[in-house]
Amino acid sequence: MRVLIQRSKESKVTINGLAHGKIDKGYVLLVGFTDGDNETIIDKMIDKIVNLRIFEDENEKMNLSILDVGGSILSISQFTLYANCKEGRRPSFTEAMKPDEASRLYDLFNKKLSEKIHTETGIFGSDMKVEIYNDGPVTIMLDSSEIVKVK
């Protein structure tokens, strides 16, 4: 599982010309899944996301989590996080999870995330237009293969 986190002042997703999800201060999460991802990985990634300290405190140090600042999350499905561009000029997406299973995990991720923090979403597989007012800019990539110990 990969999640690209962008700290945001305000962001929204539009689908078919209509605003679908909108947040003020918080994170925009671009979320992708690969084979082998499961509920355990989702739980560990959510814990990392909500406790990651990338908001500034009173001393302008990144020391506060999204929970500390009362932020919200805009979660967008993004299979292209698993683009492989090592060969040729056209990305390969064979590392991305098949859509049916990825959609199920994306829904589960958002359900569990919304139990901890206000979460808005896009619609899996839709043509989405995402406006991100990146704060900082701060952009961080989380890859479950680097932070989750799988036994």
Phi and psi in degrees as GROMACS dihedral restraints (atoms count N, CA, C in turn):
[ dihedral_restraints ]
;  ai    aj    ak    al  type     phi  dphi    fc
    3     4     5     6     1  -122.8    20    10
    4     5     6     7     1   138.7    20    10
    6     7     8     9     1  -134.1    20    10
    7     8     9    10     1   119.1    20    10
    9    10    11    12     1   -93.4    20    10
   10    11    12    13     1   119.6    20    10
   12    13    14    15     1  -101.7    20    10
   13    14    15    16     1   127.7    20    10
   15    16    17    18     1  -121.3    20    10
   16    17    18    19     1   120.3    20    10
   18    19    20    21     1   -69.4    20    10
   19    20    21    22     1   133.5    20    10
   21    22    23    24     1  -131.3    20    10
   22    23    24    25     1   142.8    20    10
   24    25    26    27     1   -84.1    20    10
   25    26    27    28     1   -36.5    20    10
   27    28    29    30     1  -166.8    20    10
   28    29    30    31     1   145.5    20    10
   30    31    32    33     1  -154.7    20    10
   31    32    33    34     1   159.0    20    10
   33    34    35    36     1  -153.5    20    10
   34    35    36    37     1   158.2    20    10
   36    37    38    39     1  -120.1    20    10
   37    38    39    40     1   134.2    20    10
   39    40    41    42     1  -116.6    20    10
   40    41    42    43     1   134.6    20    10
   42    43    44    45     1  -129.3    20    10
   43    44    45    46     1   124.8    20    10
   45    46    47    48     1    54.2    20    10
   46    47    48    49     1    39.0    20    10
   48    49    50    51     1    79.7    20    10
   49    50    51    52     1     0.2    20    10
   51    52    53    54     1  -114.8    20    10
   52    53    54    55     1   136.6    20    10
   54    55    56    57     1   -63.5    20    10
   55    56    57    58     1   129.6    20    10
   57    58    59    60     1  -110.4    20    10
   58    59    60    61     1   -39.2    20    10
   60    61    62    63     1  -144.0    20    10
   61    62    63    64     1   143.8    20    10
   63    64    65    66     1  -149.8    20    10
   64    65    66    67     1   138.0    20    10
   66    67    68    69     1  -133.7    20    10
   67    68    69    70     1   160.6    20    10
   69    70    71    72     1   -97.1    20    10
   70    71    72    73     1  -132.8    20    10
   72    73    74    75     1   -55.6    20    10
   73    74    75    76     1   131.9    20    10
   75    76    77    78     1   161.6    20    10
   76    77    78    79     1  -143.4    20    10
   78    79    80    81     1  -122.8    20    10
   79    80    81    82     1   143.8    20    10
   81    82    83    84     1  -101.2    20    10
   82    83    84    85     1   125.5    20    10
   84    85    86    87     1  -109.7    20    10
   85    86    87    88     1   124.0    20    10
   87    88    89    90     1   -99.7    20    10
   88    89    90    91     1   120.7    20    10
   90    91    92    93     1  -120.9    20    10
   91    92    93    94     1   124.9    20    10
   93    94    95    96     1  -130.9    20    10
   94    95    96    97     1   150.7    20    10
   96    97    98    99     1  -122.7    20    10
   97    98    99   100     1   152.5    20    10
   99   100   101   102     1  -132.2    20    10
  100   101   102   103     1   165.8    20    10
  102   103   104   105     1   -55.4    20    10
  103   104   105   106     1   138.8    20    10
  105   106   107   108     1    97.0    20    10
  106   107   108   109     1   -14.3    20    10
  108   109   110   111     1   -67.0    20    10
  109   110   111   112     1   147.5    20    10
  111   112   113   114     1  -154.9    20    10
  112   113   114   115     1  -175.7    20    10
  114   115   116   117     1   -64.0    20    10
  115   116   117   118     1   -35.9    20    10
  117   118   119   120     1   -62.3    20    10
  118   119   120   121     1   -43.5    20    10
  120   121   122   123     1   -64.3    20    10
  121   122   123   124     1   -42.9    20    10
  123   124   125   126     1   -58.0    20    10
  124   125   126   127     1   -47.3    20    10
  126   127   128   129     1   -58.7    20    10
  127   128   129   130     1   -44.1    20    10
  129   130   131   132     1   -68.6    20    10
  130   131   132   133     1   -37.4    20    10
  132   133   134   135     1   -67.9    20    10
  133   134   135   136     1   -40.8    20    10
  135   136   137   138     1   -61.7    20    10
  136   137   138   139     1   -44.4    20    10
  138   139   140   141     1   -58.0    20    10
  139   140   141   142     1   -43.5    20    10
  141   142   143   144     1   -64.4    20    10
  142   143   144   145     1   -45.0    20    10
  144   145   146   147     1   -62.2    20    10
  145   146   147   148     1   -50.2    20    10
  147   148   149   150     1   -74.9    20    10
  148   149   150   151     1   -18.5    20    10
  150   151   152   153     1  -105.1    20    10
  151   152   153   154     1    -3.9    20    10
  153   154   155   156     1   -63.3    20    10
  154   155   156   157     1   129.1    20    10
  156   157   158   159     1   -97.6    20    10
  157   158   159   160     1    88.2    20    10
  159   160   161   162     1  -126.5    20    10
  160   161   162   163     1    14.4    20    10
  162   163   164   165     1  -102.4    20    10
  163   164   165   166     1   147.7    20    10
  165   166   167   168     1   -78.9    20    10
  166   167   168   169     1   142.7    20    10
  168   169   170   171     1   -90.2    20    10
  169   170   171   172     1  -169.3    20    10
  171   172   173   174     1   -65.0    20    10
  172   173   174   175     1   -16.1    20    10
  174   175   176   177     1  -100.2    20    10
  175   176   177   178     1    14.0    20    10
  177   178   179   180     1    61.4    20    10
  178   179   180   181     1    30.8    20    10
  180   181   182   183     1  -106.4    20    10
  181   182   183   184     1   139.6    20    10
  183   184   185   186     1   -68.0    20    10
  184   185   186   187     1   101.0    20    10
  186   187   188   189     1  -143.9    20    10
  187   188   189   190     1     1.1    20    10
  189   190   191   192     1  -120.4    20    10
  190   191   192   193     1   143.1    20    10
  192   193   194   195     1   -88.0    20    10
  193   194   195   196     1   171.3    20    10
  195   196   197   198     1   -63.6    20    10
  196   197   198   199     1   -31.0    20    10
  198   199   200   201     1   -67.5    20    10
  199   200   201   202     1   -38.9    20    10
  201   202   203   204     1   -62.5    20    10
  202   203   204   205     1   -35.0    20    10
  204   205   206   207     1   -97.8    20    10
  205   206   207   208     1     1.6    20    10
  207   208   209   210     1    67.1    20    10
  208   209   210   211     1    35.1    20    10
  210   211   212   213     1   -81.9    20    10
  211   212   213   214     1   176.5    20    10
  213   214   215   216     1  -125.0    20    10
  214   215   216   217     1   170.4    20    10
  216   217   218   219     1  -126.2    20    10
  217   218   219   220     1   137.8    20    10
  219   220   221   222     1  -111.5    20    10
  220   221   222   223     1   112.1    20    10
  222   223   224   225     1  -103.1    20    10
  223   224   225   226     1   125.7    20    10
  225   226   227   228     1  -125.3    20    10
  226   227   228   229     1   126.8    20    10
  228   229   230   231     1   -69.2    20    10
  229   230   231   232     1   140.2    20    10
  231   232   233   234     1  -151.8    20    10
  232   233   234   235     1    80.8    20    10
  234   235   236   237     1   -63.7    20    10
  235   236   237   238     1   -21.7    20    10
  237   238   239   240     1   -68.7    20    10
  238   239   240   241     1    -7.5    20    10
  240   241   242   243     1   -63.9    20    10
  241   242   243   244     1   -17.7    20    10
  243   244   245   246     1  -104.3    20    10
  244   245   246   247     1    25.9    20    10
  246   247   248   249     1   -67.7    20    10
  247   248   249   250     1   134.0    20    10
  249   250   251   252     1  -109.6    20    10
  250   251   252   253     1   115.9    20    10
  252   253   254   255     1  -114.2    20    10
  253   254   255   256     1    21.1    20    10
  255   256   257   258     1   -66.2    20    10
  256   257   258   259     1   -33.7    20    10
  258   259   260   261     1  -125.6    20    10
  259   260   261   262     1   145.8    20    10
  261   262   263   264     1    68.0    20    10
  262   263   264   265     1  -165.0    20    10
  264   265   266   267     1  -117.1    20    10
  265   266   267   268     1    -4.0    20    10
  267   268   269   270     1  -111.3    20    10
  268   269   270   271     1   124.6    20    10
  270   271   272   273     1   -62.3    20    10
  271   272   273   274     1   146.7    20    10
  273   274   275   276     1  -102.8    20    10
  274   275   276   277     1   140.4    20    10
  276   277   278   279     1  -116.7    20    10
  277   278   279   280     1    25.0    20    10
  279   280   281   282     1   -66.9    20    10
  280   281   282   283     1   -19.5    20    10
  282   283   284   285     1   -81.7    20    10
  283   284   285   286     1   -14.8    20    10
  285   286   287   288     1   -75.1    20    10
  286   287   288   289     1   142.2    20    10
  288   289   290   291     1   -64.3    20    10
  289   290   291   292     1   149.0    20    10
  291   292   293   294     1   -59.2    20    10
  292   293   294   295     1   143.5    20    10
  294   295   296   297     1   -54.6    20    10
  295   296   297   298     1   -42.0    20    10
  297   298   299   300     1   -60.9    20    10
  298   299   300   301     1   -47.1    20    10
  300   301   302   303     1   -71.4    20    10
  301   302   303   304     1   -40.0    20    10
  303   304   305   306     1   -62.3    20    10
  304   305   306   307     1   -39.8    20    10
  306   307   308   309     1   -62.1    20    10
  307   308   309   310     1   -42.5    20    10
  309   310   311   312     1   -61.8    20    10
  310   311   312   313     1   -45.0    20    10
  312   313   314   315     1   -68.9    20    10
  313   314   315   316     1   -37.2    20    10
  315   316   317   318     1   -61.6    20    10
  316   317   318   319     1   -43.7    20    10
  318   319   320   321     1   -63.1    20    10
  319   320   321   322     1   -42.3    20    10
  321   322   323   324     1   -63.9    20    10
  322   323   324   325     1   -44.7    20    10
  324   325   326   327     1   -55.5    20    10
  325   326   327   328     1   -49.0    20    10
  327   328   329   330     1   -67.3    20    10
  328   329   330   331     1   -37.8    20    10
  330   331   332   333     1   -62.1    20    10
  331   332   333   334     1   -48.8    20    10
  333   334   335   336     1   -67.7    20    10
  334   335   336   337     1   -39.1    20    10
  336   337   338   339     1   -62.9    20    10
  337   338   339   340     1   -41.5    20    10
  339   340   341   342     1   -68.9    20    10
  340   341   342   343     1   -15.1    20    10
  342   343   344   345     1   -74.8    20    10
  343   344   345   346     1   -16.8    20    10
  345   346   347   348     1  -107.7    20    10
  346   347   348   349     1   -27.9    20    10
  348   349   350   351     1  -157.3    20    10
  349   350   351   352     1   151.0    20    10
  351   352   353   354     1   -60.3    20    10
  352   353   354   355     1   125.7    20    10
  354   355   356   357     1  -131.2    20    10
  355   356   357   358     1   128.1    20    10
  357   358   359   360     1  -107.1    20    10
  358   359   360   361     1   155.8    20    10
  360   361   362   363     1  -138.3    20    10
  361   362   363   364     1   164.6    20    10
  363   364   365   366     1   -88.7    20    10
  364   365   366   367     1  -163.1    20    10
  366   367   368   369     1  -119.6    20    10
  367   368   369   370     1   122.2    20    10
  369   370   371   372     1   -52.6    20    10
  370   371   372   373     1   130.3    20    10
  372   373   374   375     1    81.3    20    10
  373   374   375   376     1    -2.8    20    10
  375   376   377   378     1   -83.3    20    10
  376   377   378   379     1   159.8    20    10
  378   379   380   381     1   -82.3    20    10
  379   380   381   382     1   105.8    20    10
  381   382   383   384     1  -111.3    20    10
  382   383   384   385     1   144.1    20    10
  384   385   386   387     1  -110.2    20    10
  385   386   387   388     1   117.8    20    10
  387   388   389   390     1  -113.6    20    10
  388   389   390   391     1   123.0    20    10
  390   391   392   393     1  -103.3    20    10
  391   392   393   394     1   121.3    20    10
  393   394   395   396     1  -123.2    20    10
  394   395   396   397     1   120.8    20    10
  396   397   398   399     1   -97.2    20    10
  397   398   399   400     1    86.1    20    10
  399   400   401   402     1   -68.3    20    10
  400   401   402   403     1   128.3    20    10
  402   403   404   405     1   -96.2    20    10
  403   404   405   406     1   114.0    20    10
  405   406   407   408     1   131.3    20    10
  406   407   408   409     1   -68.8    20    10
  408   409   410   411     1   -74.4    20    10
  409   410   411   412     1   142.4    20    10
  411   412   413   414     1  -121.7    20    10
  412   413   414   415     1   120.0    20    10
  414   415   416   417     1  -137.3    20    10
  415   416   417   418     1   125.6    20    10
  417   418   419   420     1  -133.1    20    10
  418   419   420   421     1   134.0    20    10
  420   421   422   423     1   -98.9    20    10
  421   422   423   424     1   125.9    20    10
  423   424   425   426     1  -107.8    20    10
  424   425   426   427     1   130.0    20    10
  426   427   428   429     1  -123.8    20    10
  427   428   429   430     1   121.1    20    10
  429   430   431   432     1   -58.6    20    10
  430   431   432   433     1   -27.0    20    10
  432   433   434   435     1   -67.1    20    10
  433   434   435   436     1   -18.1    20    10
  435   436   437   438     1   -97.7    20    10
  436   437   438   439     1   -20.9    20    10
  438   439   440   441     1  -120.6    20    10
  439   440   441   442     1   -12.2    20    10
  441   442   443   444     1  -109.4    20    10
  442   443   444   445     1   122.9    20    10
  444   445   446   447     1   -84.2    20    10
  445   446   447   448     1   111.1    20    10
  447   448   449   450     1   -98.8    20    10
  448   449   450   451     1   127.8    20    10
